[in-house]
């Protein structure tokens, strides 16, 4: 059974940093593209970043490029999102998701439960 | 990159059917999309992948009441025999070599 579990969310001051983790089971993380999607309060889904399975190419939305870094630890079957220089507009629930492709992106076929990140002083 | 357009809201009566639309932007009418359901207060759930041919593959456990179809740049999600539990936000998703894109979502109300 595929399971995706995020952790690491919380309250952080503007300009601060936070690292989200996503522990998965039921599949090998290096075999599939993985994606971070966020949802601001009362808003729709926004793609944030993705990493392909084979090759580990990384991609970012313009809104987070240069501030966020996606990575993975294959030995721990865990995905990460390092978030630096956080802004109020980064406040959202962050979802970790599995894509159903390996070498390329999309579509998402499993979602985690999400972790809330609040950026506020 | 492609843009996905969805109506902000839709409503239909209990036991009836509803057809939700996701429209691909010009030049992207052959793109494959996915449909996701997000019930109130919950994480999204994958429903199906839908090709421009109208062929679709549903996720595990998705009821037979959910089906997909396509026409030109439009991708449809049809839900038959509506239940109160179908009241949710529905998002379409597509992707390119280096990005993923979501539509704005349709809020479905079951009357």
Contacts between the chains, C-beta under 8 A, distances in Angstrom:
chain1	res1	chain2	res2	distance
A	35	B	100	6.3
A	37	B	44	7.9
A	37	B	100	7.9
A	37	B	102	7.6
A	44	B	89	7.7
A	44	B	91	6.8
A	44	B	102	6.4
A	44	B	103	7.8
A	44	B	104	5.2
A	44	B	105	4.6
A	45	B	36	7.7
A	45	B	38	7.9
A	45	B	44	6.8
A	45	B	91	5.5
A	45	B	93	7.9
A	45	B	102	4.4
A	45	B	105	7.1
A	46	B	102	6.9
A	47	B	99	6.7
A	47	B	100	4.3
A	47	B	101	6.6
A	47	B	102	6.3
A	50	B	100	6.3
A	59	B	98	4.8
A	59	B	99	6.2
A	61	B	99	7.5
A	95	B	43	6.2
A	95	B	44	7.0
A	100	B	49	7.5
A	104	B	95	7.8
A	104	B	97	6.8
A	105	B	95	4.6
A	105	B	96	7.4
A	105	B	97	7.2
A	105	B	98	7.3
A	105	B	99	7.3
A	105	B	100	5.7
A	106	B	34	7.1
A	106	B	93	6.8
A	106	B	94	7.1
A	106	B	95	3.0
A	106	B	100	5.3
A	107	B	32	7.4
A	107	B	33	7.5
A	107	B	34	3.5
A	107	B	46	7.4
A	107	B	49	5.4
A	107	B	93	5.7
A	107	B	94	7.8
A	107	B	95	6.6
A	108	B	34	6.6
A	108	B	36	7.2
A	108	B	44	7.9
A	108	B	46	6.1
A	108	B	93	6.4
A	108	B	100	7.6
A	109	B	34	7.8
A	109	B	46	4.7
A	109	B	49	7.9
A	109	B	59	6.1
A	110	B	46	6.6
A	111	B	36	7.7
A	111	B	43	4.9
A	111	B	44	5.0
A	111	B	45	6.6
A	111	B	46	6.9
A	112	B	43	6.6
A	113	B	43	5.0
A	114	B	43	5.3
